Structure formats: structure tokens, C-alpha cells
Amino acid sequence: MELTTYTQAIDNSGALLVECINVLKQKVNNGWGGVGDEIVCVVKCARPVSAAQASGAAVKVRKGDVRRAVIVHTKKPVRRPDGRLIRFDDDAAAPLNNKRDMLETRIGGVVSADLRMKGWGMIVSIAPKVWPL
């Protein structure tokens, strides 16, 4: 995933579309991020919040918020050690809070199995489907 790439947010925090503005701790890939990399993103589109919801519950994400996120799958193919190429139809990220924990408790899509090897087992554990095994 490249800088200024628009990606989907696949959790239930309220963000729908985020824009990557920085890939953290990447010195060798010239700003490209892969599955399991942490990025800084801006929320470009969020779910609307009614007045009743705003007063009763805390709003997690609003349009214009700058958040950290982890890339959960990418369009760019990733080569596995056994020789397979794994690619998805779109790019997706899961927003994080300031303590590098999941912002919400549900993932709404498929995540890559490479996340477990990169130290993001908590995302893999709450995902409905991990592909490929």
C-alpha cells in the first residue's frame, strides 16, 4: 500500500474510508506498506451519527480524525514461503487506538493469515474468516 492510498476500514468503529498518509517504521520499502504494517491515516468518510446516539454513547471515529491503523490485506500480491502468491480484491485497514489496541470489537471482513506472524494475533482472533490458512 502506497502513501495517499484510500482504503476501507473493516471494523465497526464508524470509519468507512481512510487515507494512508504515513507508513511507520519502513526504511527499506520507500513508503510502501504491506500486510501487518502500521500506518497513520485520516478518516475521509465515517458513518453518520444521530443526535440520540451522540448524547448517549461515545463516538469512536469522526471524519477528519487522524488515527493509526494496521493493514489487514492488500491488492499487491504477497509471495508465501511455499511459492504461492496471495492477493485480495481491495486494500483494507483496521483502526487502532493510542495504545495499539483494536478500536472496536468486530471485524467485518476477511483478513490475511500473515497478520499472526507479524504480531497482530488479536486481529486474527476476532476476524470472521482468515484467508488463506
N, C-alpha and C positions, 0 to 999 in steps of 0.2 A: 504494500500500500504506500502510495506516494503522498508527499505534502499536498495540501489543498484538495484532497480527495473527499468526496461526500460518501458517507457510509450509513447503513442502517444501525439503529440501536435496537438490540433484540431482547431487552429486558423490560420489565413493567414499571420503570421509573417515571415514564411520561415523555421521555425523549423519543422522537421518531427518526430524525435525520441529524447527523452530526458531521462536522467538517474537521478533518485532521489538520492541525496547524504545527505540530512538532512530534517527532519520533524521539523518545527518550533513550539515552544510553546506546546510541548507534553511531559508531565511529567508522565502521568499515563499509556500510552499505549506502553511503551518501544520501541519507534521508529516507531510504526505503525501509518499511517495516513489514514483518511477516507475522505469522500466527504466533501468539503468545507475547508479542512485544507491547510495551506500554506506550500510549500516545497521549498527547494533550489535544483536546478537541473543544469546539464551540458548538453548542446546541443551536441548530438552524431552524428546526421545526419541532414543536412539542404539542402534546395533547392539550386541548383547551380545558381550563379549569373553571367550573361554575362557582358562583358566589357561595353556595351552600358548602361545597367541597373545600373551598379555600379557608373558610372560617373554622370548620371542624377538624380538618386534618392538615398536617404539614405538607406543603408542596415540595416534591423532591427536586424537580428539574423544571426550569423555565427557559424560554427562548433567550439566547444571548449568554447563557451561563458558560463559563469555562471550566471544564472538568477533565479528569484523567479517565482513560478507558483502556481496555485491553482488546487487541484484535483477536476475534474468535474464528473467523475464516476469511479467505481472500480469493479473488479471481485468478491471481497469478498462481500457476502450478507449483506445488512443493514436491520435491523428489524425496521419497522414503528410502530408507537403507536397503530395502529389498528390491528397489528399482521402479516401483510404481510411482506414477505422477498423480497427485491429488489436487483437484481444483473444484471450486464452488461456482455458482451462478452469479454471486454478488459478493461485495465486501460487507463485513458486519463487525461491530464492536459492542462491548458491554461496559457501560459507565461504572466508575469506581468512586468511592468516597475518599476523603483525605487520608484515611488510614490504610488505603489499598485493599479495602474490603468491598464486596458487592454492594451496590447502592440499593438493590431490591432483592427479592427472594425468588424470582421466577425468571426463567429464560424462555423465550418464545420461538426458538428455532433450533436448528442443528448446529453443533459445534464440532470443531476438529479434535481428533484424539491427540494431536500433538500438544495440546494445552497441558495435559498431565505431565509430559516430560519437561515442560518449561516452568513448572511450579505453580500452575493455576488449577489445582485439583478441586478447589471449591466450586469453580465454574462448571467443571465436568460433572461433578456430583449432582448439581441441581438441574442440569440440562435434560430435556426430554429424550434426546437422541444424540449419541456421539458417533460420528462417522469419519472415516471407516475405523473399524476395530483393529 
